[in-house]
Amino acid sequence: MTPTVDPAVLAEALDTAALEARPLPGGGSGLTSAPEAYAVQEALLARRFARGERPTGVKLGFTSAAKMRQMGVRDLIHGRLTDRMEIPDGGRYDVSGLIHPRVEPEVAFLLGAVLAPGGDPAAAVAAVAPALEVIDSRYDGFRFSLPEVIADNTSAAGYALGPWTPAGEPGGLRFLANLGVVLEVDGRTAETGSTAAILGDPLRALAAAARLAGPLAPGTVVLAGAATAAVPLPPGAHVRATVARLGSVGLTTGEAA
């Protein structure tokens, strides 16, 4: 099939939208397939790597069965994490340059060994942590087609990691399948959920990450997907996610000092 979109052209438009916080209209990109969309995503990340960003990991989208049904899709999507997206736990995060930021609680994995497609995800994990992901679509009003959100690096904007819990022996991560999750904004509960919302078990999401983006190298961080719905992330807010048995992670929003 002949591509309908020049990946470099759309990548430049998405990159400029993010840099200038000026959204693009969704639904008009001309993208019609996931392979086209991932080509745009690769071109977008290449621009950022050329400016000095370094890859740090992978993030997954549509890990909720309900969200997949809502979007009419049958598989997950993935994007890339970079060092410029890292937010220190408890740190300050500038949202002034974002278009319409939102935040969601997740589970993060740190790989200690190569995870190849079809490999045992538990055996490759060095540690697991509670996480917050900041998302910010570069399309106006968070409205986009499936290929468009893939091209936009799955709306990735930032992430914060809580304390790492060592994985221990293979099979020792079975407790992750159904842990309570609480997302708080300014001390008030905004969302509650369970890690079971992540494909029934976050380890399944890790296996999917290897299938979609692998092989994944040691040191890779994998965000397994949202455990609750995302909520708006305004300036001057304190956000905290708590995952039972894993602990908490937080950030405070505002403009850069």
C-alpha positions in Angstrom: 0.0 0.0 0.0 1.3 3.4 -1.0 1.7 5.7 2.1 -0.8 8.6 2.2 1.3 10.7 4.5 5.0 11.8 4.5 6.2 10.7 7.9 8.8 13.5 8.1 6.2 16.2 7.4 3.7 15.0 10.0 6.5 14.4 12.5 7.6 18.0 12.1 4.1 19.3 12.6 3.6 17.2 15.8 7.0 18.3 17.1 6.3 21.9 16.4 2.9 21.6 18.1 4.5 20.2 21.2 7.3 22.9 21.3 4.9 25.8 20.7 1.9 24.3 22.7 -0.3 24.9 19.7 -2.5 21.9 18.9 -3.2 20.4 15.5 -6.7 19.6 14.3 -7.4 15.9 14.9 -8.9 13.7 12.2 -7.3 15.5 9.3 -3.8 14.1 9.1 -4.6 11.6 6.4 -3.1 8.6 8.4 -5.0 5.4 7.7 -3.0 2.6 9.3 -0.9 1.7 12.3 2.3 1.0 10.2 2.1 4.5 8.7 1.5 5.9 12.2 4.5 4.2 13.7 6.7 5.5 10.9 5.6 9.0 11.9 6.3 8.2 15.6 9.8 7.0 14.7 10.5 10.2 12.7 9.2 12.3 15.6 11.5 10.6 18.1 14.4 10.9 15.7 13.9 14.7 15.7 14.0 14.7 19.5 17.0 12.4 19.7 18.9 14.7 17.3 18.3 17.5 19.9 20.0 15.4 22.6 17.2 13.4 24.2 18.0 9.8 25.1 15.6 6.9 25.1 14.8 5.5 28.5 11.9 3.2 28.0 8.5 2.2 26.6 4.9 3.0 27.5 1.8 1.2 26.6 -1.7 2.5 25.7 -5.1 0.8 25.6 -4.2 -1.7 28.3 -7.8 -1.4 29.5 -10.3 -3.8 27.8 -13.0 -1.2 28.2 -10.8 1.4 26.5 -10.1 -1.0 23.6 -13.8 -1.6 23.1 -14.4 2.2 23.2 -11.8 2.9 20.6 -12.8 -0.2 18.5 -9.3 -1.7 18.6 -8.0 -5.2 19.3 -4.5 -4.6 20.3 -2.4 -2.3 22.5 -0.3 0.6 21.2 3.1 1.7 22.4 5.2 4.9 22.6 8.7 5.8 23.7 10.0 7.4 26.9 13.0 9.7 27.0 15.2 11.3 29.7 13.6 14.7 29.1 10.3 13.3 30.2 11.6 12.1 33.6 10.1 13.9 36.6 11.8 13.4 40.0 9.5 11.8 42.7 8.1 14.7 44.7 9.6 17.2 42.2 8.1 20.2 40.5 6.8 19.8 36.9 6.2 22.8 34.6 2.9 22.4 32.8 2.8 25.9 31.2 4.2 24.5 28.0 1.6 21.8 27.6 -1.6 22.0 25.7 -4.1 20.1 27.9 -2.2 17.9 30.4 -3.7 15.0 32.2 -2.3 12.5 34.7 -2.9 8.9 35.5 -1.5 6.3 37.9 0.5 3.3 36.5 2.8 0.5 37.4 6.4 0.7 36.1 8.9 -2.1 35.5 12.7 -1.8 35.4 14.3 -4.6 33.4 17.4 -6.3 34.6 17.8 -8.6 31.7 16.9 -8.7 28.0 13.2 -9.3 27.4 12.6 -10.7 23.9 9.2 -11.2 22.3 7.8 -14.4 23.8 10.1 -14.3 26.8 9.2 -14.7 30.4 8.5 -11.1 31.6 8.8 -11.9 35.3 12.3 -13.4 34.8 13.5 -10.2 33.1 12.2 -7.7 35.8 14.7 -6.2 38.3 12.2 -4.0 40.1 8.7 -2.6 40.1 7.5 0.8 41.2 4.4 3.0 41.4 4.3 5.6 38.7 2.5 8.7 37.4 2.3 9.4 33.7 1.5 12.9 32.3 -0.2 12.8 29.0 -0.8 15.7 26.6 -2.2 15.1 23.2 -0.9 17.4 20.5 -4.3 17.3 18.8 -7.0 19.9 19.6 -9.4 18.9 22.4 -7.7 15.4 22.8 -9.7 14.3 19.7 -7.8 12.0 17.3 -8.0 8.8 15.3 -6.1 5.7 16.4 -3.3 6.2 13.9 -3.0 9.8 15.0 -2.5 9.0 18.6 0.2 6.4 17.7 2.0 9.0 15.6 1.8 11.5 18.5 3.9 9.0 20.6 0.7 7.9 22.3 0.2 11.4 24.0 3.3 10.9 26.1 4.5 14.0 28.0 6.2 13.0 31.3 6.5 10.4 34.0 7.5 10.1 37.6 8.7 6.9 39.4 8.3 6.0 43.0 10.5 3.8 45.1 11.7 0.6 43.3 10.8 -2.7 45.0 13.2 -5.5 44.0 11.5 -8.3 42.0 13.1 -11.2 43.8 12.8 -14.6 42.3 10.8 -15.3 39.1 7.1 -15.7 39.9 7.5 -13.4 42.9 5.5 -10.7 41.1 2.2 -12.5 41.1 0.9 -10.1 43.8 0.8 -7.3 41.2 -2.4 -8.7 39.6 -4.9 -7.0 41.9 -3.5 -4.2 44.0 -5.6 -1.2 45.0 -4.7 2.2 43.4 -5.6 5.7 44.6 -4.9 8.9 42.7 -5.1 12.1 44.8 -5.0 15.7 43.7 -4.4 18.2 46.4 -5.1 15.6 49.1 -8.5 14.7 47.7 -9.2 11.3 46.0 -9.7 11.9 42.3 -9.8 8.2 41.1 -9.6 4.8 42.6 -8.9 1.5 40.8 -6.9 -1.7 40.7 -3.9 -3.0 38.9 -6.2 -5.6 37.5 -7.4 -2.9 35.1 -4.0 -3.3 33.3 -4.8 -6.3 31.2 -5.9 -8.2 34.3 -2.2 -8.3 35.4 0.5 -5.7 34.7 2.9 -8.5 33.8 0.7 -9.2 30.7 1.3 -5.6 29.6 5.1 -6.1 30.0 4.9 -9.2 27.8 2.9 -7.1 25.3 5.6 -4.4 25.3 8.2 -7.0 24.4 6.0 -8.3 21.6 5.3 -4.8 20.2 8.6 -3.0 20.8 11.1 -5.7 21.8 13.6 -7.0 22.4 13.9 -4.7 25.4 17.4 -4.1 26.9 18.4 -4.2 30.6 17.8 -0.8 32.2 14.6 -0.2 30.1 11.7 1.3 32.0 8.2 0.1 31.0 5.1 1.9 31.9 2.5 -0.8 31.9 -0.6 1.3 31.4 -3.2 3.3 33.4 -4.9 1.7 36.4 -7.6 4.4 36.4 -9.0 7.1 34.1 -6.8 10.1 33.6 -7.7 13.4 35.3 -6.8 17.0 34.4 -3.5 18.3 35.7 -3.8 22.1 36.5 -1.0 24.4 37.6 -0.3 24.6 41.3 -1.6 21.1 42.1 0.0 18.4 44.1 -0.6 14.9 42.7 0.0 11.6 44.4 -0.6 8.0 43.3 -0.5 5.2 45.8 -0.3 1.5 44.8 -0.8 -1.0 47.6 2.4 -2.8 48.6 4.5 -0.7 46.2 4.1 2.8 47.9 3.5 6.3 46.5 4.8 8.7 44.0 4.1 12.4 43.7 4.7 15.6 41.9 3.7 19.3 42.1 2.8 21.3 39.0 3.7 24.8 38.2 5.9 26.9 35.9 9.6 26.3 35.8 11.6 28.4 38.3 
